[in-house]
Amino acid sequence: MTRQRIVVTGIGLTSPHGDRPAAVFDALMQGRSAIALWNRDDVPPVAVARTPFTPERWFNKLQLAGVDRVSQMAVAAGEMARSDAQWPDGIDPERVGVYVGSGMGGAGALDDGYEAFRQNKRVPPLTVVASMANAPAAHLALRVGARGPVYTYSVACASAAVAIAEASEAITSGRVDVAIAGGAESVIVPGVVRAWQAMQALAVPDTEEPSSSCRPFDSTRSGLVLGDGAAMLVLESEQHAQARGVRAYAELSGYGVSCDASHMTKPERDGQVRALQQALARSALVPAQVGYCNAHGTATRVGDVVECDALRHVWGPDVARLRVSSTKSMHGHLLGAAGALEAVITVLALQRGQVPPTASCHDLDPQCDVPVVRGQGIEVPSLDAAISNSFAFGGTNVVLAFKRAHGALSTV
């Protein structure tokens, strides 16, 4: 039996660089960082990449009651993806699924609730429904009227990538016709930031040039920078998209999922290798055919080296043909939403035949000796296949593989 091709027909995002995909990608190609210092009296100096988002475009005042920022951004990204996909009025709501990844759900609502408790004030009565992990998926389902499966995946930094992979399986198995899949995260709140600082995983902020605080693969890298936002993809089978007469950005050709099962925070090369190999096998690709890797690249001392080692192991001599970049250097690490935003960037790279850079990587670490694109983006007209890596605390590794859309469905 021939496996259905799964295509991306709509994208929507609320990101540190804005909510217009073309403009966001242009900014990344130019190496423009959205990272800045977050100054608060109750939090030591920290660099973050915060999304400029106002909910009034998507919610009225009454609707906003009990809706955390994470759910607000999820709804906005989902609505934009639905519009972009030319969502038909006649689609059966029972054949629509929603698959959303989020590492921490409504962190802001929970942080506010704890703060009210500490100050002996009234805890907001909708704290539970605002903070629950499945709130973003539930609000998105309510907005689009989805009556099929509505699932939430909380797999740390791999949450959104898992959600996208699971959505593709639901379409392939015939459980749904159309899926909205992606992730949302909003953790730039005092309690969460202080917890990350205590873990000593965050980058030392560059006070003179805050935008360069995140330096993946650079010999001077010092850790990750937290970001927030949401990104959603509309997925459907190629046959379904053709019947609707809509274009496709790219094909989601396969994915790989593995677990290190070795350590909660320290990555392992062999687990990443298995996920990479699975993604290639499911996509019927060999390493030489893949021209771009949007790396997990968090700018941690250990993580970047392990990921580069895994790429070298799987690609072998063909690694010289692989362009690698970590766009987290510009938009920060969106944790549970990272895989979705980076999937969107990977899809746009394929569509446009361009590869964005790793910003602020000036002195490449010899242990990260792979073809890292630095400075500004490059033109790669022959780009036909690309991957996006998401490697999580807890040891889960996810690789999404995409192919350029060809034929009548493609966009130019």
N, C-alpha and C positions, 0 to 999 in steps of 0.2 A: 504493500500500500504506500502510495506516494505521500510524504509528509507535507501538510499544508505550509505554505509560506506565510509568515506573519509579518505584516508591514506596519510602519508607523505612519498614520495619516493625520495626526494632529499633535502639536506641542504647545505647552503653556508653562510659564514660569513667573515666579516672583523671586528675584535674585539680588545680590548685592550690587549688580551692575544694571538693574532695572528689569522691566517685564516685556521688552520687545526683543524677541530672539535674534533678529538680524543685528540690531544695535548692540546687544550683549556680545554676540560673537565678534563683531567688529572691534569692540573694546578689548576683548581678549587677544585678538590677533595683533593689536598694537601694544600688547604687554601692559595694559593699564590695570593697576591694582586698586581694588575697592577697600583695602584694609586700612584701618585708622585706629587711633588710640580711643579707648572708651574710658572716660574720666568720671569716676564716682568717688564720693567720700568713703563709701563702705566697701570698696574693692580696690586692692592694690593695682597700679597701672597695668593695663593689659591691652593688647592689640586684638581687634575683632573685625569681622566683615559683616556689617549689619545691613539688612535689606531695607531700602526706603519704601515703606508700604503704608498706605492709608486705607482703612477698611471701608470708608464711606462710599467708595465706588461700587462695592459689592454687597453691603449690608446697610439697612436703615438702623436707626437708633434702637428700636425695639428688638430687631433681630440679633443685635450684638450682645444682648444679655446672656451671660454664661458661655460666650464663645471665645476661647483663648486665641491669641495671635496665631498660633500654629494652625488652628482650624480655619481661621480667616484666610491665611495664605494658601492653604490647600484648596479651599473653595475657589479662590481667585485663579489659581493655576489651572484647576480642572475646568472652570468655565472658559478660560482662554483656549485650552486644548480642544474642548468640545466645539467651540466656534471655529477654530482653525480647521477642524476635521469636517466642517460642513455637516454637522450632525443632523440627520433627517428627522422630521416630526413623526414619521411613521414607525420608528424603530420600536420593537417589542421591549418594554422595560424589564420583563422577566429574563431577557437574553442579554442584559447589560450587567457587567460585573465591575466592581471597584476594588482595587488592590493598592493599598497604601502602606508605605514603610515610615516608621517614626521611632527614633530611639528612646525618646523621653515623653512624648505626648505633650500635654498642656503644662509644661514646666513653669510657665509664668503664673498660671492660676494657682498651682501648688505652692510656689514660692510666696505668692501674695497671701495665701491662706495660712501658711506657717507664720509669716510675719505678723498677721493680724492676731493669731493665737499668742505669740510671744508678747505682744503689746496689750494683751487682754482686751482686744477689740472683737467685734462681731465678725466671725468668719463668713465670707460670702456664701449664701445658701446653695449656689450652683457650682461651688468649687469642685465637687466630685465629677459632674458631667463635663465641666470645662477641662479638667485635667486628665481624664481617663485616656489611655493610649489610643483607643479606637475612635475618639472624637473626630479627628480630621476625616477619616474614612466615612463615618456616619454623616457628618455634615455635608460632605461632598455627595453622598448617595441621596440625601434629602434634596439637595439642590438640583441634581440631574434626573431625579426620579428613578434611580436604579433599583430594581426589585430582584435582581439576581444575587449572586454571592457578593458580600461586602466584607472584605478581610483586611486585617491589620497585621503587619509583620514587624516585630521588634527584634532586630538582630544587630544591634549596635550600628556600626558604620556600613554594614551590608544590607540594612533594612530595605531601602528602596530598590536595590538591585535584585534582592530576593522577590520583592513584590512584582517587579517587571517580569522576571523569569516565571513566576507562578501564573501571572496573567496570560503569558504566551501558552503555557500548558493548558489552561482552561479553554482557550480558543481552539487549540489543536485537538483536544479531546471532545470538543463539541458542547461543552457546558455553557458557553456564552458565545455570542456573535461579535460583540464589541466590548472592549475593556478600557477603563481609565486606570492607568497604573503609574505609580511614581512614589514621591515621598514628600514629607514636610517636617520641618524642625524649627524650633524657636527656643533656644536654651541660653541666650545672652541675658541672663537674669542673675542677680547677685549670688544667690545660693549655689547655683550650678557652676558659675565661673569660679567661685571660691573653691569648690570641690575639685575642679580641674587644676587650679593652681596648686592645691595641696598635693595633687598627684605628680606635680612637676613635669607635666607633659606639654604644657603650653610654651610657645616661643617666647624668648626674652624680647620684650618690645624694643624696637629700634626707635628711640625717642627723637633722633634727628631726622629720620626718614621712616615713619611708621609703616608706610605702604610696602616696605621691603622686609618686614618682620618675618614673613614666611619664605624660607629659601630651600625648597626641596632639592635634593641631590648636591647642594653646595657644601663645601667642606666646613663652612661656618654655621650650618643650620643648627637650630636650637630647639625645635619643636613645632607643634601645629598652632594654627590660629583658628579660633571658633568662628563659624559663619552661621547665618540662618537664612531661611527661605523655603520655597517649595517648587517642585517641577513635576509636571504630569505629561504622560504620553497617551494618545489614543491608539490602541492596537486593534487590528482586525485581520482576518485572513485576506490574502491577495484577491481571492475570488470574491469575497464580500465587498472589498473596496472597488473592484472592477465593476461589480453590479451597481454600485452607487455612482460610479463615474467620477471618483475622486482620485487625486494624486497621492503618491506615497513619497515620504522623505527618504526612507531607507527600509531595508528588510532586517528584522531581528532574526538573524540566521541561526542562532544557538546560544547556549550558555553553559557554564560549568559551575558546580557548587561542591565544596568540600569542607571538611573540618580538620584543623590541625590536631585537635584532641591532645594538646601538649602543654599549653600555658594560657592563662586568661588574657595576658596583654602582650606577650612576646611572640611575634610571628615566626612561622617556620617555613622554610623554602619548599619542602616536599608537598605540603598542603597546597600552596599556591601553584606549584607545578601541576598537581592533579586537576585543579580547577581550570587552568589554562589549557591543558591537554583535552579535557572534556569539551570545552567551548569550541576548540578547533575541530574535534571529531564530529560534534553535533552539527557543525556548520559545513562539514565537508571541505575544510580549508587546511592547507599546509602553511607553516610559518612564513614562507617566502611570499605568500599571497596577501599577508596582512601588513599594511603600510603604516598604521598608526596605532599607538597604545596611549589612551588617556589613563595614566598611571594613578594608582592610589596615592602615592607620593605625598605623605603627610609632613615631611621634613623632620621626622624623628631620626635620631642617630642610627638606631637599629633597623627600623622599618624600611627605610629607603634602600639600604644595602641588601636586605633579604629580597625585596621585590626585584631589584636589578639582577640579583643572582638567579632568581627563578626565571626571568625573561631570557637571560643568557643560556640557561640550561635547556629550555624548551626550543628556543630559536636557533641555538648553535651558531654556525657560521652565517646564517641568514639574519642574525641580529643586526648586522651592518645596514640592512635595508629598512629596519624598523625605526620610525620616528617616534620618540617618546616625549611626553610632556606631562607635567602635573599642573593643571589649571587651579588647583588649590592655592597656588602661590599668589593668585589674584582674587579669588572669591572666598578663600578660607575653606575650612572643613565643615560641611553642613551635616556631619554625623549621619543620622538616619535618612536624610534627604540627599546626601552626597551622590549616591549612585544614580539618582534620577537626573540631577542637574548635569552630571558628567556624561550621562547617556545622551541627553539633549545636545550637549556640546559635541560629542562624538558623531551623532547623526548629522549635525550641521557641517562638521568637518568633511564628512563623506559627500554630502550634497554639494558643497562648494569647492571641493578639491583643495582644501586649505587645512593646515595644521597649526593650532595655536601654540604659543611657547610656554616654557617655564620661566616666569618672571623672577628677577632677583637671584638667579643662579649665575654667578660670575666666575667662581672658582670650583669647577666640577670635582667632586670627591673621586679619587682614583678607584675607590671601591664601587662607585656608581658608573662604571665605564660602559654605558650604553649610549646610543645616539640621541642625547637629550637636545631638544629644540630649545634654544635660549634667545633672549632678547625680544625679537618680534617673530610673528608667525611666518610660515613659508607656504609657497604655492606647491601643491602636489596634484597636478591634473590627473595623474594616473591612479589616484587613490580609489581602490575598489572595495577594500575590507578594512575594518578597524575594530578594536576591542576597548572595553572600559573595565578597569579593575576596581573592585571594592573588597577590602580585607578588614575584618572586624575584630574588636575585642571579643574574646570568647573563642576565637580561632576559626570563625566561618569565613570562607573565601568564595567570592562570586566574580565571575568573568562574563560579561555580556559581549556577544559578537554581532556585528552589524555588517551588512553588505550594501553597496550602492544600489539604489533602485534603478532599474533599467526599463526600457519600453515606454508604453503609453502612460504609465502611472507616474513616471519620474518627473521631478521638477527641475528646472534649470535656472 
